[in-house]
Every structure is written in structure tokens, then in C-alpha cells.
């Protein structure tokens, strides 16, 4: 159950949409998504109307978290259409609701009327990737020589407006972390954040994610290139390839300097979505 109290908020961006982050999590457009080129080719703004949410229930809700299932298909499409400026293919949503190479969790408010008590008001989707298919392989090579090493990559994260700033986004991310920790061969949860999205950066840092790398021209949004930061949360003994002091120095240098010290890997680029107040994070 979510705590019900007023919280300080920050103006913030997340991986592919603009956001306001409150102390308890994402606020504003509270959505995050990173998309593969397959989906980004069709990037455009969608004006799909969301079902109205009764604000009387949003401030003191009884939040429950569960796996996303086939009955959530239309709701999931509607939420993504509203929160992200990318049009996802039907295959993506079918893969999510049927658990085809994608794991997901939804947030529902059981205090709403019976016909809405199991309707999604938030979601997170993620994918398990093997080390050889991840950019982390180069950075954690000492540990990924074993072929069974895996990582979990966060794809999309979103919460409808009336329920933002109630710790829902952070709770959804914790579900991903808990899942990753249950996989003995998994060493980290990772995602990308666009470099100017300070609120999202603060959000993940508060959740103990570590900035591992800066990627030049990682995003291509509305005909412009943007850099990104690679954030990692280690699980099951995973660790940074450098010392804590070195990692802090790299993070400080990357954040405050504009020099392009990291190589770009075009084949691994993802496009983040720009929303009205957050950014889209991972896909």
C-alpha cells in the first residue's frame, strides 16, 4: 500500500520523455521508455485519450502490484499511447501481455470502484538479455566471459498523472530489481537516461543506480542527437569494473563536461520518447 502524503517535487526528465520527479518517484508525465530502432522508425506523437481516473481515489489509494496479463492489452496500449511519443507495434504489446521474452508488472488501485479496481494505473516492462547481447559486456568483461551471465534491461515505465508522486514508479522499479536478484546468473539491472534529464538522474541515483558510462549521440529524437548515461544497479555480486573512486570521477567528469570520451555504438542505439514533462526510458 502506498504512503499517502504530500511530497516535494523536482522538475525532471527521464529517459525518453520529460518528467517531474517527486521524492517518491516519477511525477508529471511519469513515463520512461527506450525503444529499439524497429519501433523508433514510427516515432510520432499520439493523442490517445486515457480513461478518466477519479482523483478522489488517487490521493489515498490502496496500490497493489501484479504481473501484466492478456486482459490488460487494450489498457496497456492506451497508456503507452498517452505517455510516450512513439507508436509501438502490436507485437510489442502482445509480447508484454503474454510474457514472450518480456517481463512486466502493473500497478492497480483496489480502492477504486469494482469495475476499475483491477485497471492499470502504472506499469514497467523489462527484458532479460545475455551478456554477449548487451553493451555491458565490454564494461564488465572480466565477469561476462561466462556465457550464462545475464542482465535485465528496463524497457518502459509509466504512471498515470493522478497517481504520480506516490512512490509507485520506485515500487515498480523495485519489482524489477527483485526479479533480477532471483536469477542467480543475473549481475545487474540497467537502463539509459538522456543526459539533460536531471530529475530522472536524481531518481535513479536515489534508488542506488550507478552511472557507469556516457554514450555520445545515443538517442535520435525529432531529428536531433542526444547523449545518454548508462545507469546500472548491481545484483548477486555484480560490481563495477573500476574502483568506487574511479567510478565517481568518471561520473563527475561525464556529467559536467561535454567532451566526447566514449565511443558510440550505433547498432545498440535506442530512441527515447519525449513526453510533455518526462522522458521515455527503456525498451
N, C-alpha and C positions, 0 to 999 in steps of 0.2 A: 504494500500500500504506500502511495506517495505521500510525502510530507506536504502539508498544506499551509504555506506561509509566504509572505511577500519576500522577494529577494532582489538584491542589487543586480542590475543588468549591464552588459557591456555591448558596445556596437562591435559587430564581429562578422567575419567572413568564414565560410567553411569551404571544403574542397571544391565545390563547384556551384555554389550558389551563395548569395550574400546572406548573412545571418546576424542575428543578435543573440549572444550567448549570455544566459543568466548564470549565477553562481552554480546552479544545479545542473546546467546543461545547455543545449541549444535553445535559442529563442528566436523570434522573428520568423523567417522562412524555415527555420529549423529543419533543414534537409541537407543531405550531403550525398554526393554521388560521383563515382568515377566511371567513365564509360569506355568500352573498347571501341576501336575505330569502326567496327561493324555498326554500332549504334550511333556513333557521333556523326556519321555521314548524313544522318537525317535530323541533325540538331536544329530545332526551331522552338519558339515559344508556343506553349499550349495553353488554351483558356478553358480547360475542362472544369465545370462547376463541381465543387465538393458538396456533399450532403451537409446541411446546416447542423452545427453542433450546438446544443443548448448550453450557453455559458454558465448557467446556474449549477451545472454538474461539473464543469471544468475546473473550478477553483478548489473544491474539496472532493476529488474523485477517489474511487476505490480502483486502483490500477492493478491489473493482472497481466502477466506475460505468458505467452504460449507460442508454439510453432505456427507459422502461417500455413494454411491448408487450402485445398481446392475451392472451398466455399468463399474464400477471400479474393478470388480472382478479379472480379469487377471492381471491388473496393480498392485493391492494390493498384490497378490500372489508373483509377480515378485519382488516387493520392499522388502517384508519380507524375501524372499529367499536370496536376496542380502545383506541385512543389518543384519540379525540375523543368528546365527549358529544353529538354531532349525528349524526342519521341522514341520510346523503346519499342522494339519489335515484339509481337505477340509471343514469340518463342521465349523471350526473356521471362515474361510473367508466368508462362506455363512451366518453365524450368523451376521458378521460385516456388510456386504452389504445390508442385509435385516432387520437390526436393531432388531435382536432377542436377547434380554437381553444384548445387547452391543450397546453403543452409540459411534459415531465416527465423526471425521471431517477430511477433506482433504484440502491440500493447492495446489493451481494451479497458474500458471503464465500466465496471459492473454496476456502478451506481446509476447509470443511465436507464431509461425505460427499457422494458424487457425486449422490445424489438430492436434495440440499439446496443444492448449491454455486451454483445459479442462482436460489435463492429470495430474495425481497426481505427485507432486514433494515432498510432505510431508504428514504425517498422524499422528493421535493419536486415540487410541481406549481405551474405559473405560467401566466399568460395575458398575451398582448400586447394592449395597449389603445392606441387612438389618443388623441391629446391632448384632443380635444373630448369624449371619454367619461371623462376622468379628472379627479379633483379637483385634480391638479397643474396643470391648465390655468390656474386662477385665480392660482396662485402663481408659475408660470413663463410668464406670458402673453406676455412680451417675446419668448420663443423658440418659443411654440407657435402663433403666427399662421400658420405654415406647416402646412398640413393634414396633411402626411406625417409630422409629428413623432409619435413613439411612445414608450411606456413599457412596462416589464414589471412586472406585479404578482404577487407571490408569494401563492399560494393556500394550500397545505398543506405542512407539513414535519414529518416524524416519523422516529424511530429506535427500534427495539425495545430493551427495557431492558438486556439483556446486552451490547449494543454501544454504550451511551452513554458519553460522555466519552472518545471515541477520535477526535475531530476529524471524525467522519462528517457531522454536521449542517453544520459550516462548509464542508466539501468540497462538499456538495450545494448550498449557497448559492453557492459559487464557480462551480459549473456554470451556475447561472442568470446570474450576472454575466458569465461568458464568453460565454454565448449572447446576452445583451443587447448586449454590446460588438460582436458580429458583425453586428448590424443597424445599418447606417450612419445610419438616421433615428432610432434609439433614443437617448434622452438620460438615462434613469435607470431603476433598479430600485427599487421602493418597496413598502412594507407598513405594517401598523398594529400597534402594541403597546399593550396595555391599560396605563393609567398607573401601576398599582401593581406591575407585573411588572418589578421591578428587575433580576433576573438576565437576563431577555431583553433589557432595555435595555442592560445591560453587554455582552451577547453581540454585539449589532449595532453598538454603538459600537466594540467591539474590531475588528470587521470593517470599520470606516471608514464605516458608515452615519451619516448626519447627521439630527438631529431638525429637521424643517422646520416643524412645526406641532402644536398641541394641539387636539383636536376634542372638544367637550363633548357628553356623552351619546351617544357614537358607538356604544357597544355596549349591547345589551339582553340580559342573561343572567339566567336564572332570576328573572324579574320585577324585576330591578334594572338601573338605568342606570349605565354606567361611561364615563369619559373615555378617550381614546386619544391616543397620539403617532403622528404620521406620520413614518416614517423613510425616507430616500432615499439611494441610492448612485448617484452620477453617473457616466455613461459617455459616451464620444465627445464630449467637450467640454461636456457639460451642466454647469450651475452654479447655485448658489443665486441668487435674485433680489436678495438683500441681501449686504452685506459679511460677511466671516467674523466680525468683531467684533459686528455686529448679530445674526447667527445665534446666536452663543454667548450673547448677552444674552437673546435670546428663549427659547432652550432652557433657560437657567438660571431665568428667570422662570417659565416654564411648569411646570418640574419641581418647583420649591419653593413655588410659590404656588397657591392654589386659585381665584383669580379666573377668571371665565369670559370670557376676552377674545376667544375665537374663535367665529365663527358656526357654528351646527350645520347640516348639510345632510342632512336625513332621507332624501332619495332615494338617498343614497350610503352609507347605514349598512350595516355588516356585523356579524354576530354572531360573537364568538369563543367557542370551546369551553373549558369548564373541565374539565381532567383532574384526576388525583389529585395531580400535582405540577408540571405546566406549564400553559401556556395554549395555546389554538389560535390560530394566527396568520393566515394569509390565505387568501382564497378568492375 
